[in-house]
Amino acid sequence: MERFIDWLYTGKLEITEINERLSSGTNKRQQELVDLYVFGDVHGVPSLRIAAIDELFDYFNHYNPTAC
């Protein structure tokens, strides 16, 4: 919820924990972006979904260019 409120006021997704891994093996940044996408979908906020997808795309392009 905190990330959503920050996004409402700034228009930016400020997610800085890039290298921290979760027990599932996924990156914390990836998980937070997916969670924001789902939050936007459930609550009918298409611009949040778009912002989350754009950030995920940029993340995968930057940190794993062969994945896209």
JOQUIRA-V285070 format. One record per backbone hydrogen bond with DSSP energy under -0.5 kcal/mol. NH is the residue of the N-H (numbers start at 1). CO is the residue of the C=O. E is the energy in kcal/mol with one decimal. If there is no record, write none. Layout:
NH/CO/E ; NH/CO/E
//
This chain:
5/1/-2.3 ; 6/2/-2.5 ; 7/3/-2.3 ; 8/4/-2.4 ; 9/5/-1.9 ; 10/6/-2.6 ; 11/7/-2.6 ; 14/12/-0.9 ; 15/13/-1.2 ; 16/14/-0.5 ; 18/16/-2.0 ; 22/26/-2.7 ; 25/22/-2.1 ; 28/20/-2.9 ; 29/17/-0.6 ; 31/27/-2.2 ; 32/28/-2.5 ; 33/29/-2.2 ; 34/30/-2.4 ; 35/31/-2.7 ; 36/32/-2.4 ; 37/33/-2.2 ; 38/34/-2.6 ; 39/35/-2.6 ; 40/36/-2.6 ; 41/37/-2.1 ; 42/38/-3.0 ; 43/39/-2.3 ; 44/41/-0.8 ; 45/40/-3.5 ; 46/44/-0.5 ; 48/45/-0.9 ; 49/45/-1.7 ; 50/46/-2.4 ; 51/47/-2.1 ; 52/48/-2.6 ; 53/49/-2.5 ; 54/50/-2.7 ; 55/51/-2.3 ; 56/52/-2.4 ; 57/53/-2.7 ; 58/54/-2.5 ; 59/55/-2.7 ; 60/56/-2.7 ; 61/57/-2.4 ; 62/58/-2.4 ; 63/59/-3.1 ; 64/60/-1.5 ; 67/64/-2.1
//
